Amino acid sequence: MVEFVPVLAVLAVAVALVLVGYAASSLFAVERPRIDVPTFSGGLPPTEHAVSRFHVRWYPVTMVFLAFDMEMLFMYPWTLVVSRVGVASVIEMFLFLGILLAGVLYAWREGALRWT
């Protein structure tokens, strides 16, 4: 139990700092006047509900974005090990990119990227 004393001390200090921050915030806070226009859409009057549904045309765009986002997620660590692993890692990355490209080409052929 003695080995946990430093961890508990750091936890106690962190909780105390958070409580001091909340107390200082409530003590020194200035009450601002309420604005008639809600803050949705940058202060402009809302034309639709904030949690309204998106049109179905946005979902293929989202899927393509996620595919390329995953590509970049795997390419950053790859850049660190490519010099150590060598040619095999370059072949694996181009195989991965080829699979992603095949998916995008399939979506394009099926018309998933067509807007109208």
Backbone as a ProteinNet text record, in pm:
[ID]
protein_1_A
[PRIMARY]
MVEFVPVLAVLAVAVALVLVGYAASSLFAVERPRIDVPTFSGGLPPTEHAVSRFHVRWYPVTMVFLAFDMEMLFMYPWTLVVSRVGVASVIEMFLFLGILLAGVLYAWREGALRWT
[TERTIARY]
81.8	0	86.8	208.1	296.6	335.8	344.3	385.5	279.2	154.7	48.3	34.8	110.3	101.1	136	241.7	268.6	158.1	101.7	-6.5	-128.6	-162.7	-276.5	-251	-126	-93	-110.3	-65.8	-83.1	-231.9	-307.8	-451.3	-519.7	-480.1	-538.6	-505.3	-383.8	-345.2	-424	-442.3	-517.6	-662.6	-725.2	-864.1	-873.3	-778	-778.6	-764.2	-677.6	-662.1	-789.8	-857.1	-982.7	-1086.2	-1096.9	-1193.9	-1161	-1032.4	-992.3	-1027.1	-1008.4	-1044.3	-1193.1	-1275.2	-1420	-1461.6	-1400.5	-1434.4	-1394.4	-1277.1	-1233.2	-1322	-1364.2	-1451.3	-1585.8	-1643.4	-1773.4	-1759.9	-1644.8	-1625.4	-1602.8	-1525.8	-1489.8	-1569	-1666.1	-1741.4	-1828.6	-1835.7	-1921.1	-2045.5	-2160.7	-2283.8	-2307.5	-2318.5	-2340	-2488.8	-2529.7	-2672.5	-2710.2	-2833.3	-2879	-2908.6	-2872.1	-2894.1	-3018.2	-3098.1	-3221.5	-3196.5	-3086.8	-3057.7	-2974.9	-3016.6	-2935.4	-2803.4	-2708.1	-2572.9	-2557.9	-2660.9	-2653	-2624.3	-2535.5	-2498.8	-2433	-2347.8	-2267.7	-2345.4	-2455.8	-2531.2	-2642.9	-2651.7	-2760.3	-2886.5	-3002.3	-3123.6	-3126.6	-3155.9	-3152.3	-3266.2	-3234.2	-3336.4	-3387.6	-3315.8	-3357.1	-3313.6	-3362	-3327.8	-3180.8	-3117.6	-2974.6	-2939.7	-3031.2	-3002.3	-3081.4	-3107.2	-3181.1	-3094.6	-3157.7	-3086.1	-3015.7	-2904.6	-2833.7	-2893.7	-2878.4	-2926.5	-2841.4	-2902.7	-2834.8	-2716.7	-2711.6	-2599.8	-2468	-2472.5	-2349.4	-2278.6	-2348.4	-2287.7	-2178.9	-2194.7	-2080.7	-1958.5	-1980.9	-1869	-1799.2	-1878.1	-1821.2	-1739.7	-1789.9	-1717.9	-1585.4	-1585	-1460.1	-1362.1	-1412.8	-1326.1	-1265.9	-1347.3	-1295.5	-1192.4	-1213.2	-1114.8	-979.6	-979.8	-853.2	-798.9	-886.6	-841.3	-769.6	-823.8	-758	-624	-621.7	-496	-388.1	-420.6	-321.2	-286.7	-383.6	-357.6	-253	-255.3	-158.2	-28.8	-31.2	90.5	187.3	137.9	229	322	272	367.8	454.7	399.9	476.8	601.5	592.2	709	822.3	789.1	893.5	967.6	900.7	964	1009	979.1	1011.7	1162.3	1240.1	1385.1	1441.9	1381.9	1430.3	1387.3	1264	1211.4	1258.1	1255.1	1305.5	1198.2	1230.8	1145.9	1012.7	1012.1	889.1	782.7	824	725.3	670.8	752.2	705.6	603.5	630.3	536.4	405	413.4	291.6	210.1	275.7	201.6	133.6	203.4	139.4	26	37.5	-73.3	-193.3	-167.9	-273.3	-338.7	-257.8	-312.2	-390.4	-345.1	-417.3	-554.7	-562.1	-692.3	-785.4	-733.8	-816.4	-859.5	-768.5	-802.6	-907.5	-897.9	-999.2	-1136	-1140	-1267.3	-1325.5	-1241.3	-1288.9	-1334.7	-1260.5	-1301	-1432.9	-1452.1	-1577.7	-1693	-1672.3	-1776.9	-1806.4	-1703.6	-1723.1	-1801.4	-1765.8	-1834.3	-1980.7	-2009.7	-2147.6	-2228.9	-2164.5	-2236.5	-2253.8	-2178	-2190.7	-2139.6	-2053.9	-1997.1	-2072.7	-2175.4	-2255.3	-2346.9	-2349	-2422.8	-2571.5	-2610.3	-2752.4	-2812.5
-119.3	0	126.5	114.3	230	280.4	190.5	232.9	316.1	314.3	393.1	533.3	564.5	696	808.9	800.9	909.5	926.7	816.6	824.7	891.4	852	913.1	1060.7	1096.4	1237	1319.6	1267.2	1338	1349.7	1243.4	1246.7	1349.5	1355.7	1453.6	1596.6	1619.5	1753.1	1789.5	1695	1721.7	1754.7	1678.5	1706.5	1841.2	1873	2002.8	2117.4	2101.9	2207.6	2227.2	2118.4	2130.5	2201.6	2165.7	2230.7	2378.7	2411	2552.1	2627.2	2564	2627.8	2655.5	2557.4	2578.3	2687.7	2688	2790.8	2928.9	2940.7	3070.4	3113.8	3020.7	3054.2	3106.1	3040.1	3086.4	3214.8	3236.8	3358.2	3480.8	3466.8	3580.6	3590.7	3503.7	3504	3628.2	3682.2	3796.8	3743.9	3783.2	3737.2	3817.2	3746.8	3811.8	3818.3	3924.1	3932.3	3824.1	3774.4	3671.3	3733.2	3660.5	3707.5	3638.3	3708.1	3651.1	3545.2	3558.4	3465.4	3350	3225.6	3113	3104.4	3035.2	3030.5	2927.8	2855.3	2756.9	2828.4	2776.4	2830.6	2968	2983.8	3104.8	3229.7	3216.3	3332.4	3374	3312.7	3342.9	3269.8	3320.8	3247.7	3111.7	3005	2872.5	2853.5	2787.2	2757.4	2614.9	2530.9	2394	2355.1	2243.6	2197.9	2156.1	2173.7	2147.2	1999.7	1909.7	1767.7	1706.2	1786.4	1734	1635.7	1555.1	1452.2	1512.5	1448.9	1486.8	1412.6	1469.3	1402.6	1279.5	1177.3	1050.4	1064.2	1168.2	1187.5	1213.6	1255.3	1283.8	1158	1045.8	925.5	866.2	858.7	810.5	901.4	1030.5	1123.5	1096.1	1067.3	1035.8	907.2	807.3	680.5	697.3	775.9	800.3	876.5	975	1047.7	953.2	863.9	771.1	676.1	636.2	548.5	618.5	743.3	814.7	855.5	873.3	902.9	781.6	663.4	540.8	520.4	560.1	550.7	633.8	755.5	841.1	791.4	731	676.7	566	486.5	378.9	424.8	535.1	579.1	650.8	718.9	788.9	692.6	586.6	494.2	420.8	398.9	330	408.3	541.5	622.6	605.6	565.9	548.3	415.4	313.4	181.8	144.6	226	188.6	174.8	256.5	247.1	122.5	76.8	-41.7	-171.1	-174.6	-297.7	-313.4	-203	-208.9	-223.4	-296.2	-307.3	-374.9	-466.9	-538.1	-442	-342.8	-247.2	-158.5	-126.5	-46.5	-126.9	-253.9	-339.5	-352.7	-370.5	-381.4	-253.6	-137.3	-11.4	8.2	-25.8	-11.3	-111.9	-228.7	-323.8	-267.5	-207.4	-143.8	-30.3	54.6	164.4	111.9	0.6	-59.4	-110.3	-168.6	-215.2	-96.6	11.8	131.3	189.7	192.4	244.3	157.2	26	-63.5	-35.6	-8	26	156	255.8	384.1	368.9	293.5	271.9	194.7	97.8	24.3	118.2	201.7	296.8	393.6	434.7	525.7	456.3	331.3	256.7	232.9	208.4	182.6	311.4	426.6	554	608	554.9	601.4	743.3	787.5	922.3	1024.2	980.8	1071.8	1150.6	1280.5	1366.1	1369.5	1364.3	1374.6	1241.2
0	0	0	50.6	60.5	-78.1	-176.1	-310.1	-380.5	-330	-391.3	-332.1	-229.8	-165.1	-262	-343.3	-437.4	-541.7	-587.4	-685.5	-623.4	-501.6	-432.6	-403	-372.5	-348.1	-475.2	-589.7	-716.4	-750.2	-726.7	-750.8	-661.3	-534.8	-442.5	-485.8	-529.6	-576.4	-702.2	-792.1	-915	-883.7	-794.9	-756.5	-686.4	-602.2	-532.4	-632.2	-732.8	-832.5	-914.7	-947.2	-1020.8	-935.9	-809.2	-720.6	-700.5	-689.7	-677.9	-805.6	-920.1	-1046.4	-1056.9	-1018.2	-1019.8	-921.3	-803.6	-704.5	-753.9	-813.9	-866.3	-981.9	-1063.7	-1175.2	-1127.3	-1028.2	-978.4	-898	-837.4	-757.7	-845.9	-953.2	-1036.7	-1166.9	-1186.8	-1312	-1322.5	-1443.1	-1471.2	-1541.7	-1491	-1553.9	-1680.9	-1790.5	-1919.6	-1949.7	-2018.9	-2053.7	-2155	-2144.5	-2237.2	-2372.2	-2477.4	-2613.5	-2666.9	-2745.1	-2797.5	-2904.1	-2978.8	-3087.6	-3031.3	-3054.7	-3005.6	-3080.5	-3020.4	-3076.8	-3187	-3220	-3328.3	-3459.9	-3539.2	-3669.7	-3659.3	-3562.4	-3551.4	-3513.2	-3441.8	-3396.9	-3489.4	-3606.2	-3698.1	-3653.8	-3689.9	-3654.2	-3724.5	-3652.8	-3714.3	-3813.3	-3924.4	-4024.2	-4009.7	-3933.7	-3908.9	-3769.1	-3722.5	-3588.6	-3583.2	-3469.9	-3456.8	-3474.1	-3444.9	-3458.6	-3574.2	-3677.3	-3791.4	-3869.6	-3952	-4027.2	-4147	-4183.3	-4303.6	-4422.3	-4538.2	-4658.5	-4683.3	-4742.1	-4763.2	-4859.3	-4938.2	-5031.8	-4959.8	-4834	-4762.1	-4714.7	-4702.7	-4647.5	-4736.7	-4869.5	-4950.8	-4939.3	-4931.5	-4914.2	-4781.5	-4679.9	-4548.7	-4554.5	-4625.7	-4635.1	-4709.4	-4814.5	-4887.9	-4799.4	-4724.4	-4631.7	-4528.5	-4473	-4373.6	-4433.2	-4557.6	-4622.3	-4632.9	-4675.8	-4687.5	-4551.2	-4454.4	-4319.4	-4260.7	-4284.3	-4238.4	-4310.2	-4436.6	-4510.7	-4442.6	-4407.1	-4343	-4203	-4135.5	-4002.4	-4007.8	-4113	-4126.5	-4192.2	-4265	-4333.3	-4239.7	-4136.4	-4045.8	-3971.8	-3908.8	-3845	-3947.1	-4067	-4171.2	-4206.7	-4207.9	-4242.8	-4143.1	-4019.8	-3919.4	-3935	-3987.3	-3994.8	-4134.7	-4235.7	-4373.2	-4393.3	-4327.5	-4346.4	-4278.1	-4170.5	-4101	-4169.7	-4220.8	-4279.2	-4422.8	-4497.8	-4633.8	-4738.8	-4844.2	-4962.1	-4928.5	-4835	-4799.8	-4748.8	-4672.3	-4620.3	-4732.4	-4830.3	-4944	-5025.2	-5045.3	-5118.8	-5042.5	-4910.9	-4829.7	-4835.5	-4832.5	-4835.3	-4970.2	-5079	-5209.8	-5227.5	-5166.1	-5167.7	-5091.4	-4976.5	-4897.3	-4975.6	-5037.9	-5118.2	-5238	-5296.5	-5407.5	-5365.4	-5245.8	-5195.8	-5173.9	-5116.5	-5098.4	-5233	-5329.2	-5461.3	-5528.7	-5510.3	-5567.4	-5506.7	-5378	-5314	-5365.7	-5384.1	-5436.7	-5581.4	-5662.4	-5801.6	-5809.6	-5720.6	-5717.4	-5680.2	-5580.1	-5540.6	-5654.6	-5725.7	-5838.2	-5950.3	-5979.2	-6084.8	-6049.8	-5924.6	-5882.6	-5869.1	-5884.3	-5877.5	-5737.2	-5640.9	-5502.5	-5484.4	-5573.6	-5561.7	-5646.5	-5717.4	-5798.1	-5705.3	-5719.8	-5628.6	-5659.8	-5786.2	-5820	-5853.8
[MASK]
++++++++++++++++++++++++++++++++++++++++++++++++++++++++++++++++++++++++++++++++++++++++++++++++++++++++++++++++++++

